[in-house]
Amino acid sequence: MNTAAFPISRIARTQPAEVRRPDAIELKRLVLRGLEEQDIVPMTALADNIRVAAKAWDMPQPYTISDAGRFLRRVREADDLTVFAITHRDHDAFLGCCKLEAGEDETERQIGFWLGEAYWDRGYMTEALQGLVDHAFANAPRLTRLSADIQVVNPGARRVLEKCGFQYAGPGGRRDARLGCLMPVDHYCMDRGIWMALKAWSRAG
């Protein structure tokens, strides 16, 4: 199951005057790009799946066109959140989302990701996350750490993080807005030094 904590609540309901879109990240099979209006329908189709939503913090179920539209407006207005659509390089099919969210200061950011069930077990999420991590560290010189909170019932997301070099940092809890309670999570992190070592090892290999 390639889904990590990915909050989508607290949606702003007004259209911003200026739209912020991140630069595209081109990978081997994928392109990570800013969310667009055209993503609303495929996002709804993939997110309206209890197996996907069960591993997210507050993804509504059923998931509707209105939910996707509110999420897009939230992303466009947010200063502390950057969301990429995960798309296929050959035909631009929408596969899921990944995000970078601001931490307490500019030295740390939290990541999140989810992928439609039809695209699980193909290595797409690992490829997307590696691209996201490289983008984050390469474009934010003061960033020292990336972190992620994964529900303990989500072994697929843990495997993705570990493949990308994230290290287990201990247990914790996070509030699930739909259930109104804390859910047990595993904390993962990657320091800039680990990322640099992995990149050097990759080049040497």
TAVEN-V879622 format. One record per backbone hydrogen bond with DSSP energy under -1.0 kcal/mol. CO is the residue of the C=O (numbers start at 1). NH is the residue of the N-H. If there is no record, write none. Layout:
co = (CO	CO)
nh = (NH	NH)
This chain:
co = (1	25	29	30	31	32	33	36	37	39	40	41	42	43	44	47	49	49	50	52	53	64	65	66	67	68	69	70	71	72	73	74	80	82	84	85	86	86	87	88	93	95	96	97	98	99	100	101	105	107	107	108	109	110	112	113	114	116	117	123	124	125	126	127	128	129	130	131	132	133	134	135	140	144	145	146	147	148	149	150	151	154	155	156	157	158	159	160	161	162	167	170	172	174	176	176	181	183	184	185	186	187	188	189	190	191	192	193	194	195	196	197	198	199	200	201)
nh = (3	32	89	27	87	25	85	39	40	43	44	45	46	47	48	49	52	53	54	55	56	68	69	70	71	72	73	74	75	76	77	78	102	100	98	33	95	96	31	92	88	116	86	114	84	112	82	110	108	144	145	103	147	101	99	4	97	119	120	127	128	129	130	131	132	133	134	135	136	137	138	139	143	192	109	190	111	188	5	186	154	158	159	160	161	162	163	164	166	165	189	187	185	183	180	181	176	174	152	172	150	169	148	167	146	195	196	197	198	199	200	201	202	203	204	205)
